[in-house]
């Protein structure tokens, strides 16, 4: 009864949008707490074929709509927020695979759903508004699948991967740093006017016009992400005031890419991380339940 909510940070589908994932809503609907579903690149489709990649509406209908009641919201999009008023925490869930539904032809989308992360103008406008309307004194936590900017691990934290400590935002994001830039402006109670243009011709320019001066300064907890198949905890290269925690999400080993081998039928099959937010002392506590071996089979029981 101390847990306020659960979350899946994306890649519910192992291969593509068309995969049968009925197990997921069935499990979430049995949860006794709110449960946040984050869209990952595999859920979006991870490619360009219309047969295996979904439109944004189809992605919502498949992965979010069946469990909307468990989010604690009445969202109609794959991005949404929920307030925990007694804790003064606002959780914002972003869809970092918010690709346009533009078709190259009848069978192919113009932009691959798996080569990079993207945010629509509509989602960015919503994000700015959601930050601006966050009640004074509330702390903001963001959940998203992709890391939106290059980050480096903190060498003093042993919880993270023993085989890799750098999460690149270059190849996996069309609009590098757009989320971090907006958060920086919100934290300082400032303004941001900037255009973000992708090197991918099929992606439109996204314009940011944010003014948080009337609200004042904000308190930011950090970003919880997935995608990297390993645990990495650190700060973004150009945003040293912002923390990111990237969690291993894979459910089976994928060679050197996967950080935590999980063996069916053994304790390692579970891979849950309990995240405790101490707003009074400004600390984040992480407790891993289940898989405890890195890919090089170094046990992390004492870290």
One Martini backbone bead per residue (centre of mass of N, CA, C, O) as a GRO file, in nm:
protein
  303
    1UNK     BB    1   0.048   0.066   0.001
    2UNK     BB    2   0.306   0.258  -0.093
    3UNK     BB    3   0.215   0.242  -0.379
    4UNK     BB    4   0.103   0.462  -0.642
    5UNK     BB    5   0.249   0.334  -0.910
    6UNK     BB    6   0.285   0.223  -1.241
    7UNK     BB    7   0.530   0.125  -1.511
    8UNK     BB    8   0.580   0.132  -1.871
    9UNK     BB    9   0.868   0.223  -2.089
   10UNK     BB   10   0.819   0.032  -2.325
   11UNK     BB   11   0.807  -0.222  -2.543
   12UNK     BB   12   0.570  -0.441  -2.554
   13UNK     BB   13   0.652  -0.495  -2.832
   14UNK     BB   14   0.889  -0.700  -2.997
   15UNK     BB   15   0.834  -0.606  -3.317
   16UNK     BB   16   0.525  -0.491  -3.377
   17UNK     BB   17   0.219  -0.354  -3.392
   18UNK     BB   18   0.074  -0.641  -3.484
   19UNK     BB   19   0.114  -0.761  -3.228
   20UNK     BB   20   0.007  -0.968  -2.983
   21UNK     BB   21  -0.094  -0.782  -2.661
   22UNK     BB   22  -0.318  -0.890  -2.452
   23UNK     BB   23  -0.154  -0.930  -2.188
   24UNK     BB   24  -0.127  -0.637  -2.098
   25UNK     BB   25  -0.413  -0.532  -2.026
   26UNK     BB   26  -0.474  -0.769  -1.838
   27UNK     BB   27  -0.257  -0.693  -1.628
   28UNK     BB   28  -0.329  -0.393  -1.573
   29UNK     BB   29  -0.633  -0.436  -1.490
   30UNK     BB   30  -0.527  -0.597  -1.220
   31UNK     BB   31  -0.437  -0.357  -1.100
   32UNK     BB   32  -0.442  -0.147  -0.791
   33UNK     BB   33  -0.317   0.079  -0.974
   34UNK     BB   34  -0.191   0.303  -1.137
   35UNK     BB   35  -0.094   0.293  -1.500
   36UNK     BB   36   0.181   0.361  -1.705
   37UNK     BB   37   0.189   0.407  -2.059
   38UNK     BB   38   0.461   0.374  -2.283
   39UNK     BB   39   0.576   0.456  -2.591
   40UNK     BB   40   0.749   0.268  -2.823
   41UNK     BB   41   0.902   0.184  -3.114
   42UNK     BB   42   0.770  -0.103  -3.131
   43UNK     BB   43   0.478  -0.003  -3.094
   44UNK     BB   44   0.481   0.177  -3.356
   45UNK     BB   45   0.684  -0.051  -3.545
   46UNK     BB   46   0.992  -0.011  -3.645
   47UNK     BB   47   0.908   0.127  -3.933
   48UNK     BB   48   0.720   0.156  -4.265
   49UNK     BB   49   0.507  -0.050  -4.274
   50UNK     BB   50   0.166  -0.056  -4.272
   51UNK     BB   51   0.126  -0.355  -4.167
   52UNK     BB   52   0.334  -0.290  -3.889
   53UNK     BB   53   0.238   0.015  -3.867
   54UNK     BB   54   0.111   0.279  -3.681
   55UNK     BB   55  -0.087   0.503  -3.615
   56UNK     BB   56  -0.155   0.709  -3.363
   57UNK     BB   57  -0.441   0.596  -3.322
   58UNK     BB   58  -0.367   0.294  -3.319
   59UNK     BB   59  -0.173   0.307  -3.081
   60UNK     BB   60  -0.377   0.404  -2.878
   61UNK     BB   61  -0.596   0.180  -2.916
   62UNK     BB   62  -0.399  -0.056  -2.823
   63UNK     BB   63  -0.224   0.063  -2.554
   64UNK     BB   64  -0.422   0.279  -2.404
   65UNK     BB   65  -0.735   0.251  -2.412
   66UNK     BB   66  -0.764  -0.023  -2.240
   67UNK     BB   67  -0.602   0.160  -1.982
   68UNK     BB   68  -0.712   0.442  -1.900
   69UNK     BB   69  -0.827   0.393  -1.613
   70UNK     BB   70  -0.521   0.338  -1.496
   71UNK     BB   71  -0.408   0.642  -1.528
   72UNK     BB   72  -0.617   0.862  -1.406
   73UNK     BB   73  -0.748   0.938  -1.682
   74UNK     BB   74  -0.898   1.091  -2.005
   75UNK     BB   75  -0.737   1.013  -2.242
   76UNK     BB   76  -0.676   1.053  -2.623
   77UNK     BB   77  -0.367   1.009  -2.585
   78UNK     BB   78  -0.013   0.912  -2.562
   79UNK     BB   79  -0.036   1.174  -2.386
   80UNK     BB   80  -0.003   1.255  -2.028
   81UNK     BB   81  -0.142   1.327  -1.694
   82UNK     BB   82  -0.070   1.310  -1.327
   83UNK     BB   83  -0.186   1.380  -1.003
   84UNK     BB   84  -0.034   1.395  -0.667
   85UNK     BB   85  -0.157   1.584  -0.429
   86UNK     BB   86  -0.032   1.468  -0.158
   87UNK     BB   87   0.274   1.494  -0.302
   88UNK     BB   88   0.323   1.706  -0.522
   89UNK     BB   89   0.293   1.537  -0.809
   90UNK     BB   90   0.379   1.540  -1.160
   91UNK     BB   91   0.299   1.320  -1.423
   92UNK     BB   92   0.465   1.293  -1.744
   93UNK     BB   93   0.360   1.155  -2.052
   94UNK     BB   94   0.548   1.065  -2.336
   95UNK     BB   95   0.569   1.053  -2.702
   96UNK     BB   96   0.872   0.960  -2.878
   97UNK     BB   97   0.675   0.833  -3.137
   98UNK     BB   98   0.548   1.105  -3.293
   99UNK     BB   99   0.463   1.036  -3.587
  100UNK     BB  100   0.375   1.090  -3.886
  101UNK     BB  101   0.110   0.968  -4.117
  102UNK     BB  102   0.273   0.983  -4.361
  103UNK     BB  103   0.282   0.881  -4.697
  104UNK     BB  104   0.466   0.747  -4.963
  105UNK     BB  105   0.254   0.516  -4.989
  106UNK     BB  106   0.027   0.261  -4.952
  107UNK     BB  107   0.271   0.077  -4.786
  108UNK     BB  108   0.431   0.350  -4.682
  109UNK     BB  109   0.598   0.531  -4.473
  110UNK     BB  110   0.794   0.817  -4.464
  111UNK     BB  111   0.865   0.732  -4.161
  112UNK     BB  112   1.037   0.576  -3.940
  113UNK     BB  113   0.954   0.430  -3.619
  114UNK     BB  114   1.279   0.334  -3.539
  115UNK     BB  115   1.521   0.559  -3.601
  116UNK     BB  116   1.350   0.780  -3.433
  117UNK     BB  117   1.256   1.043  -3.251
  118UNK     BB  118   0.933   1.218  -3.193
  119UNK     BB  119   0.752   1.540  -3.208
  120UNK     BB  120   0.477   1.703  -3.216
  121UNK     BB  121   0.336   2.004  -3.210
  122UNK     BB  122   0.098   1.924  -3.032
  123UNK     BB  123   0.263   1.799  -2.798
  124UNK     BB  124   0.439   2.045  -2.732
  125UNK     BB  125   0.208   2.234  -2.661
  126UNK     BB  126   0.101   2.056  -2.432
  127UNK     BB  127   0.358   2.051  -2.257
  128UNK     BB  128   0.374   2.351  -2.201
  129UNK     BB  129   0.093   2.376  -2.071
  130UNK     BB  130   0.139   2.164  -1.844
  131UNK     BB  131   0.365   2.321  -1.706
  132UNK     BB  132   0.220   2.597  -1.668
  133UNK     BB  133  -0.025   2.439  -1.495
  134UNK     BB  134   0.146   2.374  -1.266
  135UNK     BB  135   0.138   2.375  -0.954
  136UNK     BB  136   0.255   2.527  -0.701
  137UNK     BB  137   0.502   2.302  -0.557
  138UNK     BB  138   0.536   2.106  -0.773
  139UNK     BB  139   0.657   1.801  -0.899
  140UNK     BB  140   0.838   1.682  -1.190
  141UNK     BB  141   0.774   1.384  -1.389
  142UNK     BB  142   0.921   1.200  -1.659
  143UNK     BB  143   0.789   0.983  -1.915
  144UNK     BB  144   0.997   0.795  -2.151
  145UNK     BB  145   1.170   0.621  -2.390
  146UNK     BB  146   1.353   0.821  -2.498
  147UNK     BB  147   1.641   0.983  -2.522
  148UNK     BB  148   1.666   1.339  -2.600
  149UNK     BB  149   1.976   1.338  -2.504
  150UNK     BB  150   2.282   1.343  -2.437
  151UNK     BB  151   2.444   1.119  -2.194
  152UNK     BB  152   2.603   1.071  -1.873
  153UNK     BB  153   2.725   0.893  -1.645
  154UNK     BB  154   2.760   0.832  -1.305
  155UNK     BB  155   3.047   0.720  -1.147
  156UNK     BB  156   2.910   0.698  -0.842
  157UNK     BB  157   2.706   0.489  -0.971
  158UNK     BB  158   2.646   0.129  -0.936
  159UNK     BB  159   2.366   0.050  -1.064
  160UNK     BB  160   2.477   0.052  -1.331
  161UNK     BB  161   2.628  -0.025  -1.596
  162UNK     BB  162   2.936  -0.212  -1.666
  163UNK     BB  163   2.936  -0.165  -2.011
  164UNK     BB  164   2.771   0.120  -2.012
  165UNK     BB  165   2.755   0.510  -2.001
  166UNK     BB  166   2.618   0.590  -2.293
  167UNK     BB  167   2.358   0.808  -2.418
  168UNK     BB  168   2.237   0.861  -2.724
  169UNK     BB  169   2.058   1.133  -2.910
  170UNK     BB  170   2.119   1.147  -3.214
  171UNK     BB  171   1.986   0.886  -3.368
  172UNK     BB  172   1.700   0.900  -3.171
  173UNK     BB  173   1.656   1.217  -3.261
  174UNK     BB  174   1.505   1.486  -3.427
  175UNK     BB  175   1.490   1.681  -3.150
  176UNK     BB  176   1.735   1.791  -2.990
  177UNK     BB  177   1.653   1.900  -2.663
  178UNK     BB  178   1.354   1.998  -2.645
  179UNK     BB  179   1.276   1.906  -2.360
  180UNK     BB  180   1.515   2.032  -2.201
  181UNK     BB  181   1.465   2.324  -2.282
  182UNK     BB  182   1.183   2.350  -2.160
  183UNK     BB  183   1.257   2.272  -1.871
  184UNK     BB  184   1.461   2.499  -1.821
  185UNK     BB  185   1.254   2.728  -1.850
  186UNK     BB  186   1.068   2.629  -1.620
  187UNK     BB  187   1.267   2.625  -1.381
  188UNK     BB  188   1.340   2.947  -1.427
  189UNK     BB  189   1.093   3.113  -1.532
  190UNK     BB  190   1.102   3.146  -1.844
  191UNK     BB  191   1.201   3.146  -2.187
  192UNK     BB  192   1.110   3.003  -2.527
  193UNK     BB  193   1.246   3.056  -2.866
  194UNK     BB  194   1.228   2.782  -3.101
  195UNK     BB  195   1.361   2.587  -3.367
  196UNK     BB  196   1.311   2.241  -3.488
  197UNK     BB  197   1.520   2.065  -3.713
  198UNK     BB  198   1.528   1.801  -3.919
  199UNK     BB  199   1.716   1.583  -4.127
  200UNK     BB  200   1.434   1.482  -4.191
  201UNK     BB  201   1.232   1.576  -4.443
  202UNK     BB  202   0.946   1.449  -4.334
  203UNK     BB  203   0.997   1.639  -4.097
  204UNK     BB  204   0.882   1.888  -3.926
  205UNK     BB  205   0.892   2.180  -3.792
  206UNK     BB  206   0.942   2.277  -3.450
  207UNK     BB  207   0.777   2.512  -3.240
  208UNK     BB  208   0.886   2.722  -2.969
  209UNK     BB  209   0.654   2.889  -2.726
  210UNK     BB  210   0.764   2.995  -2.408
  211UNK     BB  211   0.599   3.125  -2.094
  212UNK     BB  212   0.694   3.121  -1.732
  213UNK     BB  213   0.691   3.396  -1.568
  214UNK     BB  214   0.406   3.388  -1.420
  215UNK     BB  215   0.472   3.123  -1.255
  216UNK     BB  216   0.765   3.049  -1.227
  217UNK     BB  217   0.938   2.831  -1.072
  218UNK     BB  218   1.055   2.493  -1.096
  219UNK     BB  219   1.032   2.137  -1.004
  220UNK     BB  220   1.268   1.885  -1.096
  221UNK     BB  221   1.333   1.548  -1.103
  222UNK     BB  222   1.298   1.384  -1.396
  223UNK     BB  223   1.391   1.106  -1.612
  224UNK     BB  224   1.218   0.817  -1.734
  225UNK     BB  225   1.367   0.545  -1.919
  226UNK     BB  226   1.452   0.350  -2.201
  227UNK     BB  227   1.576   0.142  -2.484
  228UNK     BB  228   1.895   0.066  -2.396
  229UNK     BB  229   1.926  -0.215  -2.233
  230UNK     BB  230   2.006  -0.042  -1.970
  231UNK     BB  231   2.165   0.100  -1.695
  232UNK     BB  232   2.137   0.464  -1.664
  233UNK     BB  233   2.291   0.724  -1.460
  234UNK     BB  234   2.241   1.080  -1.519
  235UNK     BB  235   2.341   1.348  -1.730
  236UNK     BB  236   2.306   1.585  -1.944
  237UNK     BB  237   2.542   1.740  -2.114
  238UNK     BB  238   2.364   2.038  -2.139
  239UNK     BB  239   2.200   1.942  -1.849
  240UNK     BB  240   2.315   1.943  -1.527
  241UNK     BB  241   2.016   1.970  -1.375
  242UNK     BB  242   1.941   1.691  -1.522
  243UNK     BB  243   1.796   1.387  -1.467
  244UNK     BB  244   1.857   1.035  -1.563
  245UNK     BB  245   1.673   0.717  -1.591
  246UNK     BB  246   1.782   0.415  -1.732
  247UNK     BB  247   1.610   0.117  -1.813
  248UNK     BB  248   1.593  -0.203  -1.825
  249UNK     BB  249   1.353  -0.390  -2.057
  250UNK     BB  250   1.433  -0.653  -2.133
  251UNK     BB  251   1.318  -1.011  -2.152
  252UNK     BB  252   1.592  -1.079  -2.308
  253UNK     BB  253   1.869  -1.164  -2.440
  254UNK     BB  254   2.097  -0.950  -2.672
  255UNK     BB  255   2.365  -0.980  -2.595
  256UNK     BB  256   2.561  -0.696  -2.560
  257UNK     BB  257   2.303  -0.506  -2.549
  258UNK     BB  258   2.226  -0.654  -2.294
  259UNK     BB  259   2.237  -0.613  -1.938
  260UNK     BB  260   1.996  -0.829  -1.834
  261UNK     BB  261   1.977  -1.136  -1.762
  262UNK     BB  262   1.692  -1.364  -1.813
  263UNK     BB  263   1.545  -1.640  -1.633
  264UNK     BB  264   1.323  -1.865  -1.662
  265UNK     BB  265   1.200  -1.943  -1.332
  266UNK     BB  266   1.366  -1.723  -1.209
  267UNK     BB  267   1.430  -1.441  -1.040
  268UNK     BB  268   1.537  -1.288  -1.303
  269UNK     BB  269   1.262  -1.254  -1.449
  270UNK     BB  270   1.250  -1.024  -1.278
  271UNK     BB  271   1.211  -0.650  -1.357
  272UNK     BB  272   1.211  -0.433  -1.096
  273UNK     BB  273   1.166  -0.079  -1.008
  274UNK     BB  274   1.181   0.109  -0.722
  275UNK     BB  275   1.056   0.443  -0.695
  276UNK     BB  276   1.168   0.699  -0.472
  277UNK     BB  277   1.030   1.015  -0.369
  278UNK     BB  278   1.209   1.280  -0.201
  279UNK     BB  279   1.102   1.604  -0.164
  280UNK     BB  280   1.241   1.709   0.094
  281UNK     BB  281   1.556   1.593   0.014
  282UNK     BB  282   1.606   1.547  -0.285
  283UNK     BB  283   1.549   1.225  -0.353
  284UNK     BB  284   1.645   0.912  -0.521
  285UNK     BB  285   1.517   0.582  -0.502
  286UNK     BB  286   1.657   0.253  -0.590
  287UNK     BB  287   1.497  -0.075  -0.637
  288UNK     BB  288   1.584  -0.396  -0.717
  289UNK     BB  289   1.376  -0.659  -0.859
  290UNK     BB  290   1.568  -0.931  -0.942
  291UNK     BB  291   1.766  -0.873  -1.164
  292UNK     BB  292   2.151  -0.885  -1.090
  293UNK     BB  293   2.293  -0.907  -1.379
  294UNK     BB  294   2.523  -0.848  -1.585
  295UNK     BB  295   2.655  -0.933  -1.889
  296UNK     BB  296   2.932  -1.011  -1.715
  297UNK     BB  297   2.823  -1.136  -1.436
  298UNK     BB  298   2.790  -0.905  -1.235
  299UNK     BB  299   2.710  -0.865  -0.918
  300UNK     BB  300   2.461  -0.621  -0.756
  301UNK     BB  301   2.396  -0.659  -0.442
  302UNK     BB  302   2.612  -0.413  -0.332
  303UNK     BB  303   2.478  -0.144  -0.508
   0.00000   0.00000   0.00000
